[in-house]
């Protein structure tokens, strides 16, 4: 019974996220025909996702809500700061970069949070996740200035707290 309720809860979250995304992207709230198309789109996507069996713990990770919202806001700020740093480097009269490869421990409790961590590093300008292992990430940094191992490890700790529900 618990498994059925959990599965229905994931479907409900999935439908709500799809509907919100459709409304956000379409901007139609009043035209009945277009809203009907939105309802059809959401229903079709749910049906198709159920057939593909992707509405599961990994496809709809309800365990990281609502902490992912705060983490996303923090990540946007970090991306903005890194953008400024990269722009400053690019606009220098002489570019003198020293790329660096380094490893950062990956202490995340699941594949989901490890993936969020690796993608967060890659989204941050100046760094790219090259390899993901069970215990660490291999990261390429544009320059020594971007190879902030402590800062990236802090990012990993924030991601780990998502799974614990303490973002």
C-alpha positions in Angstrom: 0.0 0.0 0.0 2.8 2.4 0.9 4.5 1.7 -2.4 1.3 2.5 -4.3 0.9 5.8 -2.4 4.5 6.8 -3.0 4.1 6.0 -6.7 0.9 8.1 -6.9 2.7 10.9 -5.1 5.6 10.9 -7.6 3.0 11.0 -10.5 1.3 13.9 -8.8 4.6 15.8 -8.4 5.5 15.0 -12.0 2.1 16.2 -13.3 2.4 19.5 -11.3 5.9 20.2 -12.5 4.9 19.5 -16.1 1.8 21.7 -15.9 3.8 24.5 -14.3 6.5 24.2 -17.0 3.9 24.2 -19.7 2.1 27.3 -18.3 5.4 29.1 -17.8 6.7 28.4 -21.3 3.3 29.0 -23.1 2.0 31.9 -21.1 -1.6 30.8 -21.9 -3.9 30.9 -18.8 -7.3 31.8 -20.3 -7.7 30.5 -23.8 -9.6 27.2 -23.3 -8.4 25.5 -26.5 -4.7 26.2 -25.7 -5.1 25.2 -22.1 -6.8 21.9 -23.3 -3.7 21.3 -25.5 -1.6 21.8 -22.3 -3.7 19.3 -20.4 -3.4 16.8 -23.3 0.3 17.4 -23.4 0.8 16.7 -19.7 -1.5 13.7 -19.8 0.3 12.3 -22.9 3.7 12.9 -21.3 2.6 11.1 -18.1 1.3 8.1 -20.1 4.4 7.9 -22.1 6.7 8.2 -19.1 4.7 5.5 -17.3 5.2 3.2 -20.3 8.9 3.9 -20.3 8.9 3.3 -16.5 10.8 6.6 -15.7 8.4 7.9 -13.1 10.5 6.4 -10.3 12.8 7.5 -7.5 15.4 8.6 -10.1 13.1 10.1 -12.7 11.1 12.1 -10.1 13.4 12.6 -7.1 11.0 13.9 -4.5 13.5 13.2 -1.8 15.5 16.4 -2.7 12.5 18.8 -2.5 12.3 21.5 -1.3 16.0 21.8 -0.7 16.9 21.8 -4.4 15.2 25.3 -4.7 17.6 26.9 -2.2 20.6 25.0 -3.7 19.6 26.2 -7.2 19.5 29.8 -6.1 22.9 29.4 -4.4 24.3 27.8 -7.6 23.1 30.6 -9.8 25.0 33.0 -7.6 28.1 30.9 -7.9 27.7 30.7 -11.7 27.4 34.5 -11.8 30.6 34.9 -9.8 32.5 32.5 -12.0 31.2 34.2 -15.1 32.8 37.5 -13.9 36.1 35.7 -13.1 36.2 34.1 -16.6 35.3 37.4 -18.3 38.1 39.1 -16.3 40.6 36.5 -17.5 39.4 36.7 -21.2 39.5 40.5 -21.3 43.1 40.7 -20.0 45.5 42.1 -22.6 47.6 38.9 -22.4 46.0 35.6 -21.6 48.2 33.5 -19.4 46.2 30.5 -18.3 47.6 27.3 -16.7 44.9 24.6 -16.9 44.8 22.1 -14.1 43.3 18.6 -13.5 42.5 17.7 -9.9 40.4 15.3 -7.9 37.7 16.2 -5.4 36.1 13.6 -3.1 32.5 12.7 -4.0 30.8 11.9 -0.7 27.3 12.0 -2.0 25.0 9.2 -0.8 23.4 8.4 -4.2 23.9 8.4 -7.9 21.4 11.2 -8.2 23.2 13.6 -5.8 26.6 12.7 -7.4 25.2 13.6 -10.8 23.8 16.9 -9.4 27.3 17.6 -8.0 29.1 16.8 -11.3 26.7 18.8 -13.3 27.0 21.7 -10.9 30.7 21.8 -11.3 30.4 21.7 -15.1 27.7 24.5 -15.1 30.1 26.7 -13.2 32.3 28.6 -15.8 36.0 27.7 -15.6 35.5 24.1 -14.5 34.4 20.9 -16.2 33.8 17.5 -14.7 35.9 15.1 -16.7 35.3 11.8 -14.9 32.9 10.6 -12.2 33.9 7.8 -9.9 32.3 6.3 -6.8 34.6 8.2 -4.5 35.8 11.2 -6.5 35.3 13.6 -9.4 38.1 14.5 -11.8 37.8 18.2 -12.7 39.5 20.3 -15.3 40.0 24.0 -14.3 40.8 26.7 -16.7 43.4 28.1 -14.4 44.7 27.7 -10.8 42.3 30.5 -9.7 39.4 28.2 -10.7 40.8 25.1 -9.0 39.3 26.0 -5.7 39.2 22.5 -4.2 37.8 23.6 -0.9 35.0 25.6 -2.6 34.1 22.6 -4.8 34.2 20.3 -1.8 31.8 22.7 -0.1 29.5 22.5 -3.2 29.6 18.7 -2.8 28.7 19.0 0.9 25.7 21.2 0.0 24.6 18.6 -2.6 25.0 15.8 0.0 22.7 17.6 2.4 20.0 17.6 -0.3 19.6 13.9 0.1 19.4 14.2 3.8 16.7 16.9 3.4 18.7 19.6 5.1 19.6 21.9 2.3 
